[in-house]
Amino acid sequence: MHKKRPAQNLLIPLSEAVKVVQTGHILALGGNMLYRRPVAFVRELLRLPDPPKDLTLLCFTAGYESDLLVGAGCVSRTRTCYFGLEAFGFAPMFTQAATQGTLLITDESEASLAFGIRARLAGVGFMPSSAWIGTDMFKLRPDVKMITDPYTGEELTAFPALSCDVAVIHALIADRRGNARLNKNLGIDPELANIASQVIITAEEIVDSLSTDVHIPGAMVTAVAHAPRGAWPTSCYPHYPIGGGELLRYVEMCANGQFETYRQTLDEHA
């Protein structure tokens, strides 16, 4: 759990913020589906001369920004209950890697992610639940065990605790001390911030002080970076909608084997 520290100026350039992510890290990306994803952070990460490799990608749902990391060869394992582009179809590079067997996929559900996070927040190694009982999920996840409730004798699922090295969350507004506002659709971003060793906030707007409607308190944050339009082409209500044309361009170029060409033109279309 995070220790409270004195308020300080945490604002750094995005080019410096990405250096927090190192090879082998478990990287959690905030937002949900095609909403408020930390796209600018991912773009900047891929600009590094030697982007981190062997990442485990932890997302409640993974989308466009996650697919960029998979396509760039940065990800070795995924932990998410959904990986796709909603109405725009499959996530092309994830689908390719999964089909070719070059990506380790840890099958998750909403329940396993939620209970794993709860276990971490409670400071215990697992969280019991009746979820998955009667399903074949245990064949896919032999690491998830059954336990006996000592009070009722009932057999329960023991979901292992989840944590991550770095969580990156895109906010509508943040101050220099790290306090951040996410709007009403929080996803599981506050929970990701709680289980991460380091938290990076990217924000559409930076102010000197933010004291109302704070969803991520500055005491939990490692660094803040200014990133206007930092979620595009995913949406960031009420600032801008989904960039459907850009997502279609991405899907088409990947389908034609042009991921690297697309990657090289990211800045031109941001």
C-alpha positions as CSV (number, residue, x, y, z in Angstrom):
1,M,0.0,0.0,0.0
2,H,1.1,3.6,-0.6
3,K,2.6,5.7,2.2
4,K,1.5,9.3,2.4
5,R,4.2,11.8,1.6
6,P,4.5,15.6,1.6
7,A,3.0,17.4,-1.3
8,Q,5.5,18.2,-4.1
9,N,5.7,19.2,-7.7
10,L,5.4,16.0,-9.6
11,L,5.1,17.5,-13.1
12,I,7.7,16.1,-15.6
13,P,7.8,15.9,-19.4
14,L,6.1,12.9,-20.9
15,S,9.4,11.9,-22.4
16,E,10.7,11.4,-18.9
17,A,7.6,9.8,-17.5
18,V,7.8,6.8,-19.9
19,K,11.3,5.9,-18.5
20,V,9.6,4.6,-15.4
21,V,8.5,1.5,-17.3
22,Q,11.3,-1.0,-17.5
23,T,11.7,-4.4,-19.2
24,G,9.9,-7.1,-17.4
25,H,7.5,-4.8,-15.6
26,I,3.8,-5.6,-15.1
27,L,2.2,-2.5,-16.7
28,A,-1.4,-1.6,-16.0
29,L,-3.2,0.8,-18.4
30,G,-6.2,2.7,-17.2
31,G,-9.4,3.7,-19.0
32,N,-12.0,1.3,-20.4
33,M,-12.7,-0.1,-23.9
34,L,-12.1,2.9,-26.2
35,Y,-12.5,5.5,-23.5
36,R,-9.8,7.6,-21.8
37,R,-6.9,5.3,-22.7
38,P,-3.3,6.5,-22.1
39,V,-2.4,6.6,-25.9
40,A,0.0,9.5,-25.7
41,F,2.0,7.6,-23.1
42,V,2.2,4.5,-25.3
43,R,3.2,6.6,-28.3
44,E,6.0,8.2,-26.3
45,L,7.1,4.8,-24.9
46,L,7.4,3.5,-28.5
47,R,9.6,6.5,-29.4
48,L,12.3,5.4,-27.0
49,P,15.4,4.1,-28.8
50,D,15.0,0.8,-26.9
51,P,11.4,0.4,-25.7
52,P,10.9,-2.0,-22.8
53,K,10.3,-5.6,-23.6
54,D,8.8,-8.6,-21.9
55,L,6.0,-6.6,-20.4
56,T,3.0,-8.2,-18.7
57,L,0.0,-6.1,-19.7
58,L,-2.7,-5.8,-17.1
59,C,-6.0,-4.1,-18.1
60,F,-9.6,-4.5,-17.2
61,T,-10.2,-4.3,-20.9
62,A,-7.4,-3.8,-23.5
63,G,-7.8,-1.8,-26.7
64,Y,-6.0,0.3,-29.3
65,E,-3.1,1.4,-27.0
66,S,-2.5,-2.1,-25.8
67,D,-2.5,-3.4,-29.4
68,L,0.2,-0.9,-30.3
69,L,2.4,-2.4,-27.6
70,V,1.8,-5.9,-28.7
71,G,2.5,-5.1,-32.3
72,A,5.8,-3.4,-31.3
73,G,6.9,-6.6,-29.6
74,C,6.9,-5.0,-26.1
75,V,4.4,-7.5,-24.5
76,S,5.0,-11.1,-23.6
77,R,1.9,-11.7,-21.5
78,T,-1.6,-10.3,-21.2
79,R,-4.0,-10.3,-18.3
80,T,-7.4,-8.9,-19.3
81,C,-11.0,-10.0,-19.7
82,Y,-11.3,-8.4,-23.2
83,F,-8.9,-7.3,-25.9
84,G,-10.5,-5.7,-28.9
85,L,-11.7,-2.5,-30.7
86,E,-15.4,-2.7,-29.9
87,A,-17.4,-1.8,-33.1
88,F,-14.2,-1.6,-35.1
89,G,-13.5,-5.3,-34.8
90,F,-10.7,-7.4,-33.4
91,A,-7.5,-5.9,-32.1
92,P,-5.3,-7.0,-35.1
93,M,-1.9,-7.3,-33.6
94,F,-3.2,-9.1,-30.5
95,T,-5.2,-11.5,-32.7
96,Q,-2.1,-12.2,-34.8
97,A,0.1,-12.8,-31.9
98,A,-2.4,-15.0,-30.1
99,T,-3.0,-17.1,-33.3
100,Q,0.8,-17.5,-33.8
101,G,1.3,-18.5,-30.2
102,T,3.9,-15.7,-29.6
103,L,1.9,-14.2,-26.7
104,L,1.1,-15.8,-23.3
105,I,-2.5,-15.1,-22.4
106,T,-3.5,-15.4,-18.8
107,D,-7.3,-15.9,-19.1
108,E,-9.2,-13.5,-16.8
109,S,-12.8,-12.6,-16.1
110,E,-14.3,-9.6,-14.5
111,A,-14.5,-11.6,-11.3
112,S,-10.9,-12.8,-11.2
113,L,-9.6,-9.3,-11.8
114,A,-11.9,-7.8,-9.2
115,F,-11.2,-10.4,-6.5
116,G,-7.4,-10.3,-7.3
117,I,-7.4,-6.6,-6.8
118,R,-9.5,-6.9,-3.6
119,A,-7.0,-9.4,-2.2
120,R,-4.1,-7.0,-2.8
121,L,-6.0,-4.1,-1.2
122,A,-6.8,-6.3,1.8
123,G,-3.1,-7.3,2.1
124,V,-3.8,-11.0,1.7
125,G,-2.6,-13.6,-0.8
126,F,-6.0,-14.5,-2.2
127,M,-9.7,-13.6,-2.1
128,P,-12.4,-16.3,-1.8
129,S,-15.4,-16.3,-4.1
130,S,-18.1,-18.5,-5.5
131,A,-17.2,-17.3,-9.0
132,W,-16.0,-19.8,-11.7
133,I,-17.5,-22.8,-9.8
134,G,-19.0,-25.1,-12.3
135,T,-17.1,-23.7,-15.2
136,D,-14.0,-24.9,-17.2
137,M,-12.0,-21.8,-16.3
138,F,-9.9,-23.9,-13.9
139,K,-8.6,-25.9,-16.8
140,L,-7.3,-22.6,-18.3
141,R,-6.0,-21.3,-15.0
142,P,-4.4,-24.1,-13.0
143,D,-2.8,-21.5,-10.7
144,V,-6.3,-20.7,-9.3
145,K,-7.1,-23.1,-6.5
146,M,-10.1,-24.2,-4.5
147,I,-10.3,-23.8,-0.7
148,T,-12.7,-25.0,1.9
149,D,-14.6,-22.3,3.9
150,P,-13.6,-23.1,7.5
151,Y,-17.0,-21.9,8.8
152,T,-19.4,-23.5,6.4
153,G,-17.4,-26.3,4.7
154,E,-18.3,-24.8,1.3
155,E,-15.8,-25.2,-1.6
156,L,-14.8,-21.7,-2.8
157,T,-12.5,-20.3,-5.5
158,A,-9.3,-18.6,-4.1
159,F,-8.3,-15.9,-6.6
160,P,-4.7,-14.9,-6.2
161,A,-3.8,-11.3,-5.3
162,L,-2.9,-9.0,-8.2
163,S,-0.4,-6.2,-8.3
164,C,1.6,-4.2,-10.9
165,D,4.8,-2.3,-11.1
166,V,3.4,0.7,-13.0
167,A,-0.1,2.0,-13.6
168,V,-0.6,4.7,-16.2
169,I,-3.9,6.6,-16.0
170,H,-5.1,9.4,-18.3
171,A,-7.1,12.1,-16.5
172,L,-9.2,15.1,-17.6
173,I,-7.3,17.4,-15.3
174,A,-4.5,17.1,-12.7
175,D,-2.5,19.4,-10.6
176,R,1.2,19.5,-10.0
177,R,1.0,17.5,-6.9
178,G,-0.7,14.5,-8.7
179,N,-4.3,15.0,-7.7
180,A,-6.3,13.9,-10.7
181,R,-9.9,14.0,-11.9
182,L,-11.2,11.2,-14.2
183,N,-14.9,12.2,-14.8
184,K,-17.7,9.8,-14.1
185,N,-16.5,6.7,-15.9
186,L,-13.8,5.6,-13.6
187,G,-13.4,2.0,-14.8
188,I,-11.1,0.4,-12.2
189,D,-8.5,3.2,-12.4
190,P,-8.6,4.1,-8.7
191,E,-8.1,0.4,-7.9
192,L,-5.2,0.1,-10.3
193,A,-3.6,3.1,-8.7
194,N,-3.9,1.4,-5.3
195,I,-2.2,-1.8,-6.3
196,A,0.6,-0.2,-8.4
197,S,4.1,0.4,-7.0
198,Q,4.3,3.5,-9.2
199,V,1.5,5.6,-10.7
200,I,1.9,7.9,-13.7
201,I,-0.9,10.4,-14.5
202,T,-1.2,11.9,-17.9
203,A,-3.7,14.7,-18.1
204,E,-5.5,16.9,-20.7
205,E,-5.0,19.9,-18.5
206,I,-2.6,20.8,-15.7
207,V,-3.5,23.3,-13.0
208,D,-1.7,24.5,-9.9
209,S,-4.2,23.0,-7.4
210,L,-7.1,20.6,-7.7
211,S,-9.2,20.1,-4.5
212,T,-12.6,19.0,-5.7
213,D,-13.8,15.8,-7.4
214,V,-10.4,14.2,-7.0
215,H,-10.4,10.5,-8.0
216,I,-6.7,9.8,-7.7
217,P,-5.1,11.5,-4.8
218,G,-1.6,12.9,-5.3
219,A,-0.2,10.9,-2.3
220,M,-0.4,7.8,-4.5
221,V,1.2,9.3,-7.7
222,T,4.8,9.1,-8.8
223,A,4.7,11.6,-11.7
224,V,2.3,13.8,-13.7
225,A,2.7,14.6,-17.4
226,H,0.8,17.1,-19.6
227,A,-0.8,15.2,-22.6
228,P,-3.4,17.3,-24.4
229,R,-5.5,14.9,-26.6
230,G,-3.6,12.2,-24.8
231,A,-6.3,9.6,-25.2
232,W,-7.1,10.1,-28.9
233,P,-8.2,8.2,-31.1
234,T,-10.0,6.8,-28.1
235,S,-12.5,9.2,-26.6
236,C,-12.1,11.5,-23.7
237,Y,-15.6,12.9,-22.8
238,P,-16.4,15.7,-22.8
239,H,-13.3,16.9,-24.7
240,Y,-13.4,14.8,-27.8
241,P,-15.1,11.7,-29.2
242,I,-13.6,8.5,-30.7
243,G,-11.5,9.0,-33.8
244,G,-13.3,6.4,-35.8
245,G,-11.5,7.2,-39.0
246,E,-8.1,6.7,-37.4
247,L,-9.1,3.4,-35.9
248,L,-10.3,2.2,-39.3
249,R,-7.0,3.3,-40.8
250,Y,-5.1,1.3,-38.2
251,V,-7.2,-1.8,-38.8
252,E,-6.7,-1.6,-42.5
253,M,-3.0,-1.0,-42.4
254,C,-2.5,-3.9,-40.0
255,A,-4.6,-6.2,-42.2
256,N,-2.2,-5.3,-45.1
257,G,0.9,-6.1,-43.0
258,Q,1.8,-2.4,-42.5
259,F,1.9,-2.2,-38.7
260,E,5.5,-0.8,-38.8
261,T,4.5,1.8,-41.4
262,Y,1.6,2.8,-39.2
263,R,3.8,3.0,-36.1
264,Q,6.2,5.3,-37.9
265,T,3.3,7.7,-38.8
266,L,1.8,7.9,-35.3
267,D,2.9,11.5,-34.7
268,E,1.6,12.7,-38.0
269,H,-2.0,11.7,-37.1
270,A,-2.0,12.4,-33.4
